[in-house]
Amino acid sequence: MEQTIQSSQSAPNKMGTQPINKLMLSMGVPMIISMVLQAVYNIVDSAFVSNMATGGESALNALTLAFPVQVLMVSFGIGTGVGVNALISRSLGEKNHEQANKTAGNGLFLCAII
């Protein structure tokens, strides 16, 4: 068991060894695809709602007003997740497991609130 843990820890960190362009493609493209799909979801919703026989215009107005709120909620969730992840990683790097546990607990609480 110790041997597998030790060998996985000695693997080179791709953030420090791979070229920047390759890292940007491998890590940035999935995020871009996610944001595009989120926007396409709203466009498809709008297309279906606008074709409603009765109340289509009001429903389309409601969707248009709700989309920025939806994006704001998603951005709060992602921002909180990134911040909690960074703080946990930092605490684990410092071997401060108590701080990492507290941060994880607070992150779960914030997740439930958001």
N, CA, C and O atoms as CSV, one atom per row, in Angstrom:
chain,resi,resn,atom,element,x,y,z
A,1,MET,N,N,0.829,-1.193,0.000
A,1,MET,CA,C,0.000,0.000,0.000
A,1,MET,C,C,0.871,1.253,0.000
A,1,MET,O,O,0.610,2.195,-0.749
A,2,GLU,N,N,1.911,1.263,0.846
A,2,GLU,CA,C,2.782,2.428,0.908
A,2,GLU,C,C,3.481,2.673,-0.417
A,2,GLU,O,O,3.724,3.815,-0.804
A,3,GLN,N,N,3.801,1.585,-1.106
A,3,GLN,CA,C,4.520,1.713,-2.357
A,3,GLN,C,C,3.668,2.443,-3.401
A,3,GLN,O,O,4.188,3.299,-4.116
A,4,THR,N,N,2.373,2.125,-3.506
A,4,THR,CA,C,1.528,2.783,-4.491
A,4,THR,C,C,1.307,4.245,-4.132
A,4,THR,O,O,1.264,5.099,-5.018
A,5,ILE,N,N,1.169,4.542,-2.857
A,5,ILE,CA,C,1.006,5.929,-2.444
A,5,ILE,C,C,2.258,6.719,-2.775
A,5,ILE,O,O,2.173,7.831,-3.295
A,6,GLN,N,N,3.396,6.166,-2.486
A,6,GLN,CA,C,4.648,6.864,-2.721
A,6,GLN,C,C,4.889,7.070,-4.214
A,6,GLN,O,O,5.355,8.133,-4.625
A,7,SER,N,N,4.575,6.056,-5.033
A,7,SER,CA,C,4.813,6.194,-6.462
A,7,SER,C,C,3.864,7.210,-7.087
A,7,SER,O,O,4.244,7.915,-8.022
A,8,SER,N,N,2.620,7.294,-6.578
A,8,SER,CA,C,1.701,8.284,-7.135
A,8,SER,C,C,2.069,9.696,-6.705
A,8,SER,O,O,1.779,10.654,-7.421
A,9,GLN,N,N,2.702,9.839,-5.550
A,9,GLN,CA,C,3.100,11.167,-5.100
A,9,GLN,C,C,4.345,11.654,-5.823
A,9,GLN,O,O,4.574,12.861,-5.899
A,10,SER,N,N,5.145,10.755,-6.349
A,10,SER,CA,C,6.364,11.174,-7.009
A,10,SER,C,C,6.137,11.477,-8.488
A,10,SER,O,O,7.074,11.877,-9.178
A,11,ALA,N,N,4.912,11.297,-8.991
A,11,ALA,CA,C,4.609,11.618,-10.384
A,11,ALA,C,C,4.751,13.120,-10.585
A,11,ALA,O,O,4.389,13.899,-9.703
A,12,PRO,N,N,5.276,13.536,-11.738
A,12,PRO,CA,C,5.461,14.973,-11.961
A,12,PRO,C,C,4.121,15.703,-12.062
A,12,PRO,O,O,3.141,15.167,-12.579
A,13,ASN,N,N,4.105,16.901,-11.571
A,13,ASN,CA,C,2.917,17.738,-11.600
A,13,ASN,C,C,2.772,18.320,-13.000
A,13,ASN,O,O,3.680,18.995,-13.485
A,14,LYS,N,N,1.639,18.069,-13.655
A,14,LYS,CA,C,1.481,18.542,-15.025
A,14,LYS,C,C,1.420,20.061,-15.105
A,14,LYS,O,O,1.714,20.632,-16.156
A,15,MET,N,N,1.046,20.721,-14.023
A,15,MET,CA,C,1.009,22.184,-14.033
A,15,MET,C,C,2.413,22.785,-14.121
A,15,MET,O,O,2.586,23.917,-14.574
A,16,GLY,N,N,3.399,22.025,-13.687
A,16,GLY,CA,C,4.766,22.537,-13.715
A,16,GLY,C,C,5.609,22.012,-14.853
A,16,GLY,O,O,6.707,22.516,-15.091
A,17,THR,N,N,5.114,21.000,-15.568
A,17,THR,CA,C,5.947,20.379,-16.591
A,17,THR,C,C,5.420,20.549,-18.005
A,17,THR,O,O,6.219,20.586,-18.941
A,18,GLN,N,N,4.113,20.653,-18.203
A,18,GLN,CA,C,3.571,20.745,-19.557
A,18,GLN,C,C,3.641,22.169,-20.083
A,18,GLN,O,O,3.636,23.118,-19.299
A,19,PRO,N,N,3.707,22.331,-21.404
A,19,PRO,CA,C,3.716,23.673,-21.996
A,19,PRO,C,C,2.389,24.396,-21.730
A,19,PRO,O,O,1.340,23.770,-21.578
A,20,ILE,N,N,2.465,25.716,-21.680
A,20,ILE,CA,C,1.295,26.540,-21.355
A,20,ILE,C,C,0.157,26.321,-22.356
A,20,ILE,O,O,-1.002,26.195,-21.959
A,21,ASN,N,N,0.482,26.276,-23.644
A,21,ASN,CA,C,-0.575,26.128,-24.655
A,21,ASN,C,C,-1.344,24.826,-24.468
A,21,ASN,O,O,-2.569,24.810,-24.582
A,22,LYS,N,N,-0.642,23.744,-24.184
A,22,LYS,CA,C,-1.301,22.457,-23.976
A,22,LYS,C,C,-2.157,22.492,-22.717
A,22,LYS,O,O,-3.262,21.949,-22.702
A,23,LEU,N,N,-1.655,23.128,-21.661
A,23,LEU,CA,C,-2.443,23.252,-20.426
A,23,LEU,C,C,-3.710,24.072,-20.657
A,23,LEU,O,O,-4.783,23.720,-20.168
A,24,MET,N,N,-3.577,25.169,-21.406
A,24,MET,CA,C,-4.738,26.016,-21.681
A,24,MET,C,C,-5.808,25.236,-22.430
A,24,MET,O,O,-6.995,25.378,-22.139
A,25,LEU,N,N,-5.403,24.420,-23.384
A,25,LEU,CA,C,-6.374,23.631,-24.133
A,25,LEU,C,C,-7.004,22.548,-23.268
A,25,LEU,O,O,-8.222,22.366,-23.277
A,26,SER,N,N,-6.174,21.834,-22.524
A,26,SER,CA,C,-6.704,20.712,-21.754
A,26,SER,C,C,-7.544,21.151,-20.564
A,26,SER,O,O,-8.427,20.409,-20.132
A,27,MET,N,N,-7.294,22.327,-20.031
A,27,MET,CA,C,-8.040,22.771,-18.851
A,27,MET,C,C,-9.070,23.849,-19.176
A,27,MET,O,O,-10.056,23.988,-18.451
A,28,GLY,N,N,-8.870,24.600,-20.226
A,28,GLY,CA,C,-9.782,25.688,-20.549
A,28,GLY,C,C,-10.959,25.286,-21.412
A,28,GLY,O,O,-12.066,25.791,-21.229
A,29,VAL,N,N,-10.731,24.382,-22.349
A,29,VAL,CA,C,-11.786,23.992,-23.282
A,29,VAL,C,C,-13.001,23.379,-22.561
A,29,VAL,O,O,-14.128,23.730,-22.908
A,30,PRO,N,N,-12.829,22.491,-21.585
A,30,PRO,CA,C,-14.028,21.973,-20.894
A,30,PRO,C,C,-14.845,23.070,-20.213
A,30,PRO,O,O,-16.074,22.996,-20.190
A,31,MET,N,N,-14.188,24.078,-19.662
A,31,MET,CA,C,-14.932,25.167,-19.021
A,31,MET,C,C,-15.680,25.992,-20.067
A,31,MET,O,O,-16.815,26.408,-19.836
A,32,ILE,N,N,-15.048,26.227,-21.209
A,32,ILE,CA,C,-15.695,26.987,-22.274
A,32,ILE,C,C,-16.916,26.233,-22.784
A,32,ILE,O,O,-17.973,26.827,-22.995
A,33,ILE,N,N,-16.773,24.927,-22.980
A,33,ILE,CA,C,-17.901,24.111,-23.439
A,33,ILE,C,C,-19.046,24.162,-22.434
A,33,ILE,O,O,-20.211,24.237,-22.822
A,34,SER,N,N,-18.721,24.121,-21.156
A,34,SER,CA,C,-19.748,24.186,-20.115
A,34,SER,C,C,-20.522,25.500,-20.184
A,34,SER,O,O,-21.750,25.500,-20.094
A,35,MET,N,N,-19.820,26.613,-20.343
A,35,MET,CA,C,-20.495,27.910,-20.407
A,35,MET,C,C,-21.328,28.048,-21.677
A,35,MET,O,O,-22.415,28.626,-21.646
A,36,VAL,N,N,-20.829,27.524,-22.789
A,36,VAL,CA,C,-21.584,27.585,-24.045
A,36,VAL,C,C,-22.863,26.760,-23.929
A,36,VAL,O,O,-23.925,27.198,-24.369
A,37,LEU,N,N,-22.766,25.571,-23.340
A,37,LEU,CA,C,-23.956,24.741,-23.165
A,37,LEU,C,C,-24.980,25.410,-22.258
A,37,LEU,O,O,-26.185,25.274,-22.471
A,38,GLN,N,N,-24.507,26.127,-21.257
A,38,GLN,CA,C,-25.416,26.858,-20.369
A,38,GLN,C,C,-26.175,27.922,-21.151
A,38,GLN,O,O,-27.380,28.086,-20.961
A,39,ALA,N,N,-25.485,28.648,-22.029
A,39,ALA,CA,C,-26.135,29.684,-22.835
A,39,ALA,C,C,-27.068,29.062,-23.864
A,39,ALA,O,O,-28.153,29.592,-24.103
A,40,VAL,N,N,-26.671,27.948,-24.480
A,40,VAL,CA,C,-27.519,27.276,-25.472
A,40,VAL,C,C,-28.792,26.764,-24.806
A,40,VAL,O,O,-29.864,26.784,-25.411
A,41,TYR,N,N,-28.676,26.308,-23.566
A,41,TYR,CA,C,-29.856,25.854,-22.826
A,41,TYR,C,C,-30.891,26.970,-22.763
A,41,TYR,O,O,-32.079,26.726,-22.972
A,42,ASN,N,N,-30.451,28.188,-22.478
A,42,ASN,CA,C,-31.371,29.322,-22.402
A,42,ASN,C,C,-31.952,29.633,-23.773
A,42,ASN,O,O,-33.135,29.956,-23.874
A,43,ILE,N,N,-31.158,29.545,-24.821
A,43,ILE,CA,C,-31.650,29.831,-26.169
A,43,ILE,C,C,-32.723,28.819,-26.568
A,43,ILE,O,O,-33.758,29.199,-27.115
A,44,VAL,N,N,-32.486,27.546,-26.299
A,44,VAL,CA,C,-33.460,26.505,-26.628
A,44,VAL,C,C,-34.734,26.694,-25.813
A,44,VAL,O,O,-35.837,26.555,-26.341
A,45,ASP,N,N,-34.587,27.008,-24.534
A,45,ASP,CA,C,-35.762,27.303,-23.706
A,45,ASP,C,C,-36.579,28.439,-24.306
A,45,ASP,O,O,-37.803,28.356,-24.412
A,46,SER,N,N,-35.891,29.489,-24.691
A,46,SER,CA,C,-36.574,30.662,-25.261
A,46,SER,C,C,-37.297,30.296,-26.548
A,46,SER,O,O,-38.411,30.762,-26.783
A,47,ALA,N,N,-36.682,29.470,-27.383
A,47,ALA,CA,C,-37.313,29.080,-28.640
A,47,ALA,C,C,-38.595,28.290,-28.388
A,47,ALA,O,O,-39.604,28.524,-29.053
A,48,PHE,N,N,-38.565,27.366,-27.443
A,48,PHE,CA,C,-39.765,26.575,-27.153
A,48,PHE,C,C,-40.848,27.421,-26.500
A,48,PHE,O,O,-42.022,27.308,-26.853
A,49,VAL,N,N,-40.465,28.261,-25.559
A,49,VAL,CA,C,-41.453,29.058,-24.830
A,49,VAL,C,C,-42.098,30.087,-25.742
A,49,VAL,O,O,-43.292,30.365,-25.625
A,50,SER,N,N,-41.314,30.653,-26.647
A,50,SER,CA,C,-41.889,31.683,-27.526
A,50,SER,C,C,-42.906,31.099,-28.499
A,50,SER,O,O,-43.713,31.849,-29.049
A,51,ASN,N,N,-42.896,29.801,-28.729
A,51,ASN,CA,C,-43.855,29.160,-29.630
A,51,ASN,C,C,-45.134,28.728,-28.920
A,51,ASN,O,O,-45.992,28.093,-29.534
A,52,MET,N,N,-45.273,29.056,-27.657
A,52,MET,CA,C,-46.495,28.703,-26.934
A,52,MET,C,C,-47.673,29.476,-27.521
A,52,MET,O,O,-47.535,30.637,-27.904
A,53,ALA,N,N,-48.826,28.824,-27.588
A,53,ALA,CA,C,-50.002,29.455,-28.192
A,53,ALA,C,C,-50.513,30.620,-27.347
A,53,ALA,O,O,-50.834,31.685,-27.875
A,54,THR,N,N,-50.585,30.411,-26.043
A,54,THR,CA,C,-51.075,31.479,-25.176
A,54,THR,C,C,-50.019,31.798,-24.126
A,54,THR,O,O,-49.461,30.895,-23.503
A,55,GLY,N,N,-49.753,33.055,-23.938
A,55,GLY,CA,C,-48.815,33.489,-22.912
A,55,GLY,C,C,-47.359,33.331,-23.289
A,55,GLY,O,O,-46.493,33.405,-22.417
A,56,GLY,N,N,-47.063,33.119,-24.548
A,56,GLY,CA,C,-45.684,32.917,-24.981
A,56,GLY,C,C,-44.823,34.146,-24.773
A,56,GLY,O,O,-43.659,34.042,-24.387
A,57,GLU,N,N,-45.399,35.310,-25.031
A,57,GLU,CA,C,-44.635,36.547,-24.889
A,57,GLU,C,C,-44.277,36.815,-23.426
A,57,GLU,O,O,-43.150,37.205,-23.121
A,58,SER,N,N,-45.227,36.607,-22.532
A,58,SER,CA,C,-44.965,36.803,-21.103
A,58,SER,C,C,-43.946,35.792,-20.584
A,58,SER,O,O,-43.074,36.125,-19.781
A,59,ALA,N,N,-44.072,34.548,-21.058
A,59,ALA,CA,C,-43.126,33.512,-20.633
A,59,ALA,C,C,-41.717,33.821,-21.138
A,59,ALA,O,O,-40.734,33.597,-20.432
A,60,LEU,N,N,-41.627,34.340,-22.370
A,60,LEU,CA,C,-40.319,34.703,-22.920
A,60,LEU,C,C,-39.715,35.866,-22.141
A,60,LEU,O,O,-38.507,35.885,-21.905
A,61,ASN,N,N,-40.526,36.826,-21.743
A,61,ASN,CA,C,-40.029,37.929,-20.911
A,61,ASN,C,C,-39.518,37.407,-19.572
A,61,ASN,O,O,-38.488,37.860,-19.073
A,62,ALA,N,N,-40.240,36.462,-18.999
A,62,ALA,CA,C,-39.813,35.887,-17.717
A,62,ALA,C,C,-38.480,35.157,-17.871
A,62,ALA,O,O,-37.607,35.270,-17.011
A,63,LEU,N,N,-38.323,34.411,-18.958
A,63,LEU,CA,C,-37.045,33.723,-19.198
A,63,LEU,C,C,-35.908,34.716,-19.394
A,63,LEU,O,O,-34.800,34.513,-18.896
A,64,THR,N,N,-36.187,35.781,-20.115
A,64,THR,CA,C,-35.158,36.792,-20.361
A,64,THR,C,C,-34.709,37.446,-19.060
A,64,THR,O,O,-33.530,37.760,-18.896
A,65,LEU,N,N,-35.635,37.650,-18.146
A,65,LEU,CA,C,-35.282,38.243,-16.861
A,65,LEU,C,C,-34.628,37.230,-15.919
A,65,LEU,O,O,-33.815,37.605,-15.074
A,66,ALA,N,N,-34.976,35.966,-16.058
A,66,ALA,CA,C,-34.445,34.943,-15.147
A,66,ALA,C,C,-33.034,34.513,-15.510
A,66,ALA,O,O,-32.294,34.067,-14.633
A,67,PHE,N,N,-32.632,34.629,-16.771
A,67,PHE,CA,C,-31.318,34.141,-17.189
A,67,PHE,C,C,-30.170,34.816,-16.445
A,67,PHE,O,O,-29.278,34.108,-15.978
A,68,PRO,N,N,-30.137,36.151,-16.305
A,68,PRO,CA,C,-29.037,36.756,-15.542
A,68,PRO,C,C,-29.009,36.313,-14.080
A,68,PRO,O,O,-27.934,36.179,-13.495
A,69,VAL,N,N,-30.166,36.089,-13.497
A,69,VAL,CA,C,-30.226,35.617,-12.114
A,69,VAL,C,C,-29.644,34.208,-12.030
A,69,VAL,O,O,-28.908,33.881,-11.098
A,70,GLN,N,N,-29.984,33.380,-13.017
A,70,GLN,CA,C,-29.448,32.024,-13.059
A,70,GLN,C,C,-27.921,32.046,-13.193
A,70,GLN,O,O,-27.226,31.298,-12.507
A,71,VAL,N,N,-27.410,32.893,-14.065
A,71,VAL,CA,C,-25.959,32.999,-14.250
A,71,VAL,C,C,-25.298,33.490,-12.966
A,71,VAL,O,O,-24.219,33.017,-12.607
A,72,LEU,N,N,-25.927,34.425,-12.278
A,72,LEU,CA,C,-25.392,34.935,-11.021
A,72,LEU,C,C,-25.339,33.841,-9.962
A,72,LEU,O,O,-24.361,33.747,-9.221
A,73,MET,N,N,-26.370,33.020,-9.881
A,73,MET,CA,C,-26.382,31.928,-8.911
A,73,MET,C,C,-25.292,30.908,-9.230
A,73,MET,O,O,-24.608,30.423,-8.328
A,74,VAL,N,N,-25.132,30.586,-10.501
A,74,VAL,CA,C,-24.092,29.636,-10.899
A,74,VAL,C,C,-22.708,30.208,-10.588
A,74,VAL,O,O,-21.824,29.485,-10.129
A,75,SER,N,N,-22.523,31.503,-10.839
A,75,SER,CA,C,-21.209,32.105,-10.585
A,75,SER,C,C,-20.885,32.134,-9.093
A,75,SER,O,O,-19.727,31.949,-8.716
A,76,PHE,N,N,-21.883,32.361,-8.235
A,76,PHE,CA,C,-21.639,32.293,-6.788
A,76,PHE,C,C,-21.221,30.885,-6.378
A,76,PHE,O,O,-20.298,30.707,-5.582
A,77,GLY,N,N,-21.903,29.898,-6.925
A,77,GLY,CA,C,-21.558,28.518,-6.600
A,77,GLY,C,C,-20.168,28.135,-7.068
A,77,GLY,O,O,-19.408,27.517,-6.322
A,78,ILE,N,N,-19.831,28.497,-8.291
A,78,ILE,CA,C,-18.507,28.166,-8.828
A,78,ILE,C,C,-17.424,28.928,-8.079
A,78,ILE,O,O,-16.385,28.363,-7.739
A,79,GLY,N,N,-17.662,30.204,-7.822
A,79,GLY,CA,C,-16.673,31.004,-7.097
A,79,GLY,C,C,-16.414,30.475,-5.693
A,79,GLY,O,O,-15.271,30.417,-5.240
A,80,THR,N,N,-17.482,30.093,-5.014
A,80,THR,CA,C,-17.333,29.521,-3.678
A,80,THR,C,C,-16.584,28.199,-3.742
A,80,THR,O,O,-15.714,27.930,-2.913
A,81,GLY,N,N,-16.921,27.374,-4.727
A,81,GLY,CA,C,-16.243,26.086,-4.876
A,81,GLY,C,C,-14.759,26.238,-5.152
A,81,GLY,O,O,-13.942,25.509,-4.590
A,82,VAL,N,N,-14.408,27.177,-6.011
A,82,VAL,CA,C,-12.995,27.407,-6.322
A,82,VAL,C,C,-12.256,27.919,-5.092
A,82,VAL,O,O,-11.139,27.483,-4.813
A,83,GLY,N,N,-12.870,28.841,-4.358
A,83,GLY,CA,C,-12.231,29.388,-3.166
A,83,GLY,C,C,-12.035,28.343,-2.082
A,83,GLY,O,O,-10.971,28.269,-1.468
A,84,VAL,N,N,-13.064,27.534,-1.847
A,84,VAL,CA,C,-12.960,26.476,-0.834
A,84,VAL,C,C,-11.907,25.462,-1.250
A,84,VAL,O,O,-11.119,25.008,-0.420
A,85,ASN,N,N,-11.889,25.104,-2.526
A,85,ASN,CA,C,-10.907,24.153,-3.033
A,85,ASN,C,C,-9.484,24.674,-2.840
A,85,ASN,O,O,-8.599,23.924,-2.428
A,86,ALA,N,N,-9.261,25.950,-3.135
A,86,ALA,CA,C,-7.927,26.531,-2.973
A,86,ALA,C,C,-7.502,26.538,-1.509
A,86,ALA,O,O,-6.352,26.237,-1.190
A,87,LEU,N,N,-8.430,26.882,-0.622
A,87,LEU,CA,C,-8.090,26.932,0.804
A,87,LEU,C,C,-7.824,25.537,1.366
A,87,LEU,O,O,-6.921,25.358,2.183
A,88,ILE,N,N,-8.605,24.552,0.933
A,88,ILE,CA,C,-8.361,23.178,1.387
A,88,ILE,C,C,-7.013,22.684,0.874
A,88,ILE,O,O,-6.253,22.073,1.625
A,89,SER,N,N,-6.709,22.943,-0.393
A,89,SER,CA,C,-5.420,22.512,-0.954
A,89,SER,C,C,-4.261,23.154,-0.217
A,89,SER,O,O,-3.255,22.504,0.069
A,90,ARG,N,N,-4.406,24.415,0.081
A,90,ARG,CA,C,-3.350,25.133,0.799
A,90,ARG,C,C,-3.155,24.555,2.208
A,90,ARG,O,O,-2.029,24.364,2.667
A,91,SER,N,N,-4.268,24.287,2.870
A,91,SER,CA,C,-4.191,23.729,4.226
A,91,SER,C,C,-3.577,22.336,4.213
A,91,SER,O,O,-2.774,22.008,5.086
A,92,LEU,N,N,-3.940,21.518,3.243
A,92,LEU,CA,C,-3.360,20.179,3.153
A,92,LEU,C,C,-1.877,20.250,2.799
A,92,LEU,O,O,-1.085,19.434,3.270
A,93,GLY,N,N,-1.503,21.220,1.972
A,93,GLY,CA,C,-0.085,21.406,1.654
A,93,GLY,C,C,0.731,21.801,2.871
A,93,GLY,O,O,1.903,21.442,2.985
A,94,GLU,N,N,0.115,22.535,3.773
A,94,GLU,CA,C,0.784,22.933,5.015
A,94,GLU,C,C,0.668,21.854,6.082
A,94,GLU,O,O,1.153,22.039,7.198
A,95,LYS,N,N,0.036,20.733,5.760
A,95,LYS,CA,C,-0.200,19.620,6.684
A,95,LYS,C,C,-1.079,20.041,7.861
A,95,LYS,O,O,-0.965,19.496,8.959
A,96,ASN,N,N,-1.951,21.011,7.622
A,96,ASN,CA,C,-2.873,21.502,8.639
A,96,ASN,C,C,-4.238,20.862,8.383
A,96,ASN,O,O,-5.130,21.483,7.804
A,97,HIS,N,N,-4.385,19.622,8.821
A,97,HIS,CA,C,-5.589,18.859,8.537
A,97,HIS,C,C,-6.810,19.403,9.278
A,97,HIS,O,O,-7.932,19.289,8.784
A,98,GLU,N,N,-6.608,19.982,10.437
A,98,GLU,CA,C,-7.731,20.550,11.184
A,98,GLU,C,C,-8.344,21.722,10.415
A,98,GLU,O,O,-9.566,21.830,10.313
A,99,GLN,N,N,-7.499,22.590,9.880
A,99,GLN,CA,C,-7.994,23.717,9.084
A,99,GLN,C,C,-8.682,23.225,7.814
A,99,GLN,O,O,-9.703,23.779,7.409
A,100,ALA,N,N,-8.135,22.195,7.189
A,100,ALA,CA,C,-8.743,21.633,5.979
A,100,ALA,C,C,-10.125,21.063,6.291
A,100,ALA,O,O,-11.061,21.239,5.510
A,101,ASN,N,N,-10.258,20.383,7.426
A,101,ASN,CA,C,-11.556,19.829,7.818
A,101,ASN,C,C,-12.571,20.931,8.101
A,101,ASN,O,O,-13.732,20.823,7.708
A,102,LYS,N,N,-12.139,21.979,8.775
A,102,LYS,CA,C,-13.037,23.109,9.044
A,102,LYS,C,C,-13.478,23.768,7.746
A,102,LYS,O,O,-14.649,24.110,7.578
A,103,THR,N,N,-12.535,23.943,6.832
A,103,THR,CA,C,-12.855,24.567,5.545
A,103,THR,C,C,-13.839,23.705,4.761
A,103,THR,O,O,-14.776,24.226,4.156
A,104,ALA,N,N,-13.631,22.390,4.767
A,104,ALA,CA,C,-14.548,21.492,4.066
A,104,ALA,C,C,-15.948,21.571,4.671
A,104,ALA,O,O,-16.940,21.592,3.942
A,105,GLY,N,N,-16.031,21.614,5.990
A,105,GLY,CA,C,-17.328,21.744,6.645
A,105,GLY,C,C,-18.018,23.050,6.292
A,105,GLY,O,O,-19.214,23.070,6.001
A,106,ASN,N,N,-17.262,24.141,6.320
A,106,ASN,CA,C,-17.826,25.438,5.946
A,106,ASN,C,C,-18.239,25.452,4.482
A,106,ASN,O,O,-19.253,26.053,4.126
A,107,GLY,N,N,-17.454,24.792,3.631
A,107,GLY,CA,C,-17.794,24.708,2.213
A,107,GLY,C,C,-19.093,23.963,1.987
A,107,GLY,O,O,-19.903,24.375,1.157
A,108,LEU,N,N,-19.310,22.868,2.713
A,108,LEU,CA,C,-20.562,22.127,2.598
A,108,LEU,C,C,-21.739,22.969,3.087
A,108,LEU,O,O,-22.821,22.931,2.501
A,109,PHE,N,N,-21.526,23.728,4.161
A,109,PHE,CA,C,-22.577,24.615,4.669
A,109,PHE,C,C,-22.921,25.679,3.629
A,109,PHE,O,O,-24.095,25.934,3.362
A,110,LEU,N,N,-21.890,26.301,3.040
A,110,LEU,CA,C,-22.132,27.310,2.005
A,110,LEU,C,C,-22.806,26.706,0.788
A,110,LEU,O,O,-23.633,27.354,0.147
A,111,CYS,N,N,-22.458,25.472,0.469
A,111,CYS,CA,C,-23.097,24.780,-0.656
A,111,CYS,C,C,-24.595,24.635,-0.405
A,111,CYS,O,O,-25.401,24.850,-1.310
A,112,ALA,N,N,-24.964,24.278,0.799
A,112,ALA,CA,C,-26.368,24.114,1.137
A,112,ALA,C,C,-27.087,25.463,1.094
A,112,ALA,O,O,-28.235,25.541,0.655
A,113,ILE,N,N,-26.419,26.521,1.547
A,113,ILE,CA,C,-27.020,27.859,1.542
A,113,ILE,C,C,-27.205,28.363,0.119
A,113,ILE,O,O,-28.265,28.881,-0.231
A,114,ILE,N,N,-26.173,28.211,-0.695
A,114,ILE,CA,C,-26.233,28.720,-2.074
A,114,ILE,C,C,-27.221,27.906,-2.876
A,114,ILE,O,O,-27.421,28.171,-4.061
